[in-house]
Each structure stands twice: as C-alpha cells, then as structure tokens.
Amino acid sequence: MSLPTRQPRSGCPIATTLDLVGDRWTLVILRDMQTGKSKFSEFLSSPEGIATNVLTNRLEKMVKTGLVRRKAYQKRPLRHEFLTTKKGQALLPVLQEMCHWGNRFLPNTWVPPESFMQAKAE
C-alpha cells in the first residue's frame, strides 16, 4: 500500500516538521526505538497502547519518509524489525528536550532513564 505524498502547508520549518512527525504516535515510536525496541510486538507493549492498525500505518509512513528502515529478521514467516535512520536518530535531541520540558511543566510525568537522556544522535 502506498501512502499519498502531501505537499507541506508552508515553507515554515516548524509546520513542515509537524507535517512529518506531529501526529500522536511517531515521536513515541521513535522514543521506543531509541530505547531499544525494534519489533512490532515490542511497540505494542508500550504503555500508551497503540492499536495494531495505527502502528502498521505509522511504521509504513515512517519508512516512506525515511525516519526508519525495515529489515527482515525472519524468513518463515517473514518478519521485520524497524531501525532508525540517521534522519530519525537526528530527532533524539528533540525528544530529550521534550522530556525536559514535560518534567518541568507537567506534573506526574516519568523521569526518563539516564541512558536515554545522555544518548547522542549518531
């Protein structure tokens, strides 16, 4: 299934970035990838409770937009894992800053693991 290509709303870098990652799930999936998850079932186990059809759609979109790549890890039955590309990894500082902001201004948010907060984008 091919996703339609959309034109950016404007040339604004914020609006254009939000067109790519501003949905409810893309940054959560990237967070999970940054913390070691790569398989479909692992993403489903996250506490946010993404539905399987939504996860399938988001992963497909993320592959198409170059944030992640799909790699077969099993032939029978065929199964894939999803790995961040350099483009996806470059969003790590954004995720870390969102954690700082959330911990500062949103009560009862989890403190992320130091390994996540100290990680560097490749």
Beta strands, then each sheet from edge to edge (+ up, - down):
strand 1: 68-74
strand 2: 79-84
sheet 1: 1+ 2-
end
